[in-house]
Amino acid sequence: MVWNKELKWLAGMFLACFCTGVLAMNLCVAVYGSHMRAEYHSLLAAVFGNVSEAYPEVAEEELVSILNREGNEALGAELLGRYGILEGYAGASFAGQERQLGMLYAGMNLFLILFFSCMGILLYRYFKNRQERISGLAGYMEALNRRGYRVEVEDNADDELSGLRNELYKLTVYLKEQTEAAMTQKRMLADALADISHQLKTPLTSATVLLDNLSENMDMDWATRQRFLAEATRQLTGMSWLVTTVLKLSKLDAGMVELERAWISGKALVEDVVRRLEIAAEWRGISFSLDFPEQVSLFVDRKWTEEALLNIVKNAIEHSTDGGIVEISGEANEVYVQIAVRDHGEGMTREEQRKLFQRFYQGNSAREDSMGIGLSLAKEILEKQNGYITVDSYREGGTVFILRFLHGNA
């Protein structure tokens, strides 16, 4: 009662209803009694007037004393009842009616007192139980905050407090999971920043040293100068690619990228990727073998999917032997559309395959300038489009990447 405003309000309403009920009942009884007395007085006046008119010789004082005399109520009621008089009083005297009225008045008051007392006790027990359950709910929330994730199914009932407790449980667990996910993302971001710093440190130092040599040695021969400039350009280009790719990954992670999916030709997509990598392949004498049916279509975002496939094919070129071949094939069925990219390089171990799609992971066979982020980006892009990627590789047996796009959300 001290702090529960709802209980105070109900107690006030209960007391107001009780007082109003008692007042209304007493008022009704009083009005009924007054009306009954008026009728009885009218009857006595009629009897007195009729007797006085019938017996004028009898003194009024004697008639009044006769009317006030007691002891013959039963006889008088019987005689008057024969002629239909006093029917409204059922043959009882006014004194009897007064006693009945008093008993009715007392009975009604007693009933109201008992009724409202029982109601008060029931309300008290109800709010006491409710208060205990609210206190238990507060303890339950404290347990949830201490990671005591348990659902008390046996205490559930079909009421609002049980529903509130279950909703609080779900909300708390959800918030905890979101907090843990945010902490995980924060740790991953810190690790990513550390990895990026490490990845940028070497090429940045190398480019700085090269440029310092160029600026300090103005008499450097033309061939050496060109070689230094080419190496510095390569290092800066690699850093630019790394920053751009990391930004793309960050946008995907943050949900800032809206993929505009549409039906596109799978063969046209593959041909565009091959065209962009022709020069890089020619430098090493690597050729492409395409086996992609014309009718195979993909429901994807063209730009981002081309970015993913470009990284996969680029990885295949990097791990192929000079003069080798990269095979790209496609097929479709009722479940998915598949693109397979195969190289005939030295392959990977099972351990390398398991870590392959981790950001900044570089396997034993990775190139010196590899950043270890292209495959991670490709995996993110595919998963955002209801797809997934797998890899199968054997030492000295080459590697094949399988990209599959499910039809479920097309």
N, C-alpha and C positions, 0 to 999 in steps of 0.2 A: 504493500500500500504506500510505502514511503516514496518509491520512485516509479511505480507502475502506473502511468497515466490512464491506461485503458481500464485497469482495475478500479481506479478512483472514479472514473466516469461511470462505469457500470454500477458501482456501489451507490453513487449519488442517484442514478436513475432508479435503482432498486428501492432506495429509501423514499424517493419521490412517488413512485408507483404505490408503495405500501401506504404512505400517508394519504395519497389521493384515494386509494381504495377504501381505507377505513372511513375517511371523511364522506365519501360518496355513499357508502353503505349506511352510515348513521343518519345522513341526510334523508335517504330514502325511507328508512324506518321511522324517522321523526315525521316526515310528510304523511306516511301511511297512518301513523298513530293519531296525528292531528285530524286527518280526514275521518278516521273511525270515531274519534270523540265527537266530531261535529255531527255525524250521522246519529250517534247514540243520543246526543243532546236533543237533536231534532225529534227523535222518536219519543224521548221522555216528555218533551214539550207537547207533542201531539197527544200522548196518552193523558197528560195532566189536563190539557184543554178539553179533550173529549169527556173525561170523567167529570170535570167541573161543570160542563154544559149539561151532562146527563143527570147530575145530582147537585143542583144549585143550592139545595138546603144544607149541604155538608160544608162546613167551614174550610177555607183554603188551608189553614194551619193543620187541620186534621188530615186533609188529603196529602199534604207534604210529609207529615210524619208517617203516613201509611206507605208512601213511596220510598221513604228512607229506611223503612223497616227491613231487616234482613231475616233470612231463614226459610223463605218460601220460594227461592229461585227455581227449584225443580218443578214445583206445582205450577208456578206462573209460566215457566217455559213450556210445560206440557200443554197448558190451556191456550197460550198464544200460538203455539205451534200448530194447533188444530185449525187455526184460521190463517195460517201463512204469515203470521207476524214474527219478526225476529229471525227470518230465514237466513239473512245475511250474516247472522251471528251464530248460526247453528244451535240455537237454543241456549247459548251460554250468556252469562251476565257480563256486563262491562268489566267488572273486576277480574273475571276469568280471562277476558280478552287482554286486559292489561298485563296479567301474569304471562300469558302466551307471548305477548309482544315483548316483554322483558326477556323471556327465555330465548326468543328469536334473536333479539338484539345481542344477548350474551353469546349465543351460539355462533352467530355470524362473525362477531369479533374474535371469538376463539378460533374459528376456522381460518380467518384471515391471518391471525398471528401464527398458527401452526403452518399454514401454507407458505407464508413468506419466510418463516424460520427454516422450513425444509429447503426452500429455494435458496436461501442464503447459505445454508450448510453445503448444498450441492455446488453452488457457485464458488464457495471458498475452497472446497476440495478440488474442483476443476482447475481453478487458478493456481492452487498450490502445486498440483501435479504439472500444470503447464510451466510454472516457474522452475520446478525441478528439472523439467526436460530442457528448458532454455539454458539453465545452468550447465546441464550435461552437454548441450550443444556447444556452449563456450569451451568446455573442456575438450570436446571432440575437435574443435578448431585448433586448440593448442596442440593436441596430439598430431594433427595434420601438419602443423607448422614444424613439428619435430620429426617430420617424415614418417609418421606412423600411419601409412596409407592402408587402412583397413575399412571394409564395409561391414557394418553391424546389421546383417540381414535379419537376424532374429529379433531385433528391436524395431524393425520397420513396421509401420502401420499405415493405414489408408487415411492419413491426415496431412495437414499442411506442414507441420513441423518435420515429419519424416521426409516429405518431399523437399523441404528447404535444406535439410541435412544432406540429402543425396545430391542436390544441386550444388551445395557448397563443397561437397567432396569432389565432384567433377570439376568445378571451377578451380579449386585449390590444386588438384593434381595437374590440371591443364596449365595453370600459371607456373607451377613448379617445373613442369616439363619445358615450358617456354623459357623460363629462366635458365634452366640447365642447357637448353639448346643455344640460348644467347651466349652463355659462358663458353660453350664449346666453339661457337662461331668466333667469339673473341679470341680464344686460344688459337684457333686456326688462322685468324687474321694476323695474330702476332707471329705465328710460325711462318705464315706466307710472307709477311714483311721481312722477317729475318732471312728467309730463302731468297727473296728478291734482292735484298741488300747484298747477300753473298753472290748471287748471280751477276749483279751489276758491278760488283767490286773489281773482279778480274778484268773484264773487257774495258772498264773505265780506266783502270790503272794502266793497262796496255796501251790504250789510245792516248792517254796523257803522256806516257813515256815516248811514244812515237812522235807525237806532235812537238814535244820538247826538243827531241833530237833534230827535227826538221827546222825548228826556229833557231836552235843554237849552232847548227852546222849549215851555214849558207853556201858553203863550197861543196856540199855533198854531191856525188855524181848523180846524173839524171836517172839511171836505172834503180839505184838504191832509193832515191827520193820517191819514185813512182811505186816501188814496192812498199815503202813505209806508208804512203798515202792510201794505197789499196788496202793494206791491213787495217789502218785506222778507220777507213770507210766501212770495212767489214765488221769491225767491232762496234762501231756506232749504229750500223744497220741492225745488228743483232740486239742491241739494247733497245732500239726503237721498236723492234718486233716484240720483244719481251714486254715492254710497257703497254703496248697496244693490246696484246693478248691478255695480260693481267686485267686490264680495264674491261675487256669483253667478259672475262670470267666473273668479275665483280658485279657487272650489270646483270648477268644471269643469276648469280647468287642472290642479289638484292631484289629480284623480280621486276627490274626496271625495263626489261626487254619484252615488248609485245610481239610475239611471233605471228606473222601474217601468213597463215597456212592456206595453201591452194593446191589444186591438182597440177602437177608439172610432169614433163616427160623425164623418166629416169635416164634414158640414153643421152638426152640433151644435157642433163646435169653432169653426167660422167664425162662427156666430150668437152664441156667447158673447163672442168677441172684438169683434164689431160692437157688441154691447150695452154693453160696457165703454167704448167710444169714442164713443157716440152724442152725449154732451154736448159733447165736444171738437169733433165734426163740426158740430153744430148752431150753435155759436158763429160758425162761418164759412160757414154755409149749405151745407155739403157733404153730399151724400146717397150712399147705398150701393146698388150693383147686385149682387145675388147670383145666381150661376148654378152651383149645386152639387148634383149628383145625390144622391138619398137613399141609394142603395146603396153609395156610395163610403166605404170604411172605411180607417182608418190604424192601423198597429201601432206606437204611440208612447207616450211618457210624456205624459199629458194636460197636467199642470201646466206642465212645461217647454216643451212644444210650443206651448201657448197663449201663454206668455211670448214665444217667438220670433215667432209670427205677430202678436202684439200690437205688437211693435216695428216689424215690416214695415208693417202697416196704419197705425200712428201716423205713420211716416215718409211714407207716401203722402198722408195728410191734411195734414201740414205742407207738402208740396211741391205741393199742388193749389191752383188758383186759387179765390178765394172764389166760392161758388155752384157749384162743380164737382161732379164725381162720381168715386167710387172704385169700380172694378169688381173683384169677387172671384169667381173661377170655379174649378171643380175637374173633374178627369177621372182616369180610371184605365185602365191596360192591363196586360198580362202582366208588364211590367218594373217599373213604378213607379206611384205615385199622385202627381198633380201638383196644386199650388195656385198659381194665378196672381193677383197683386195689381197692378192697373194704375191709374195716376193720369194726369191730363191736364194736368200742370203744365209748367214750362219745360224739363224734361229736363236731361241732363248731357252733358258732353264725354266722349270716350274716356278721357282721362287721369283724370277724376274717377271714372269707372266702375272703372278699374284699382285705385284707392286706396280705394274706397268702404268695404270691409270691414276696413280697418286701424283699430286702436283709436285713438280720439280724433281721427280724421281728420274735418275739416269742409270740405265743398266750398264753392264760391263761392256756391251758392244756399242754404246752411245758415242756419237761423234764428239769431238772436243768442244765444238761450239753449240752443242745441243743444250736447250734450256729445260727440257723435261716437262713441258707444259702443254704442248700441242694436243697430245692424246687425251689429257684431262679435259681440255676444252671441247674436243669432239664428243667425249662421253656425256658432258653436261648438255650439249646441244641436242643430242639424240634423246636423252631422257626427258627433256622438256617437250618433246614431240611424240610421246608415246612409243619410243623406240629404245633399243639397247644395243650394246656392242660386246662381242666376245672375241677372244684371241686363242688361236691354237698354233703352237710352235714346237719344233724339235731341233735339237742341235744338229747342224749341218743339213737340215731338211727344210729350211725356210719357214716363213710365218704367213698365216692367213688371218685377216681380220674379217669378221662377219658383222655387218650392220643390218639390223632388222627393224622395220617399221610396222607395228601392229595396226590392224584395220579398225580397232575398237572405237577410236575417236574421230574417224574420218567423216 
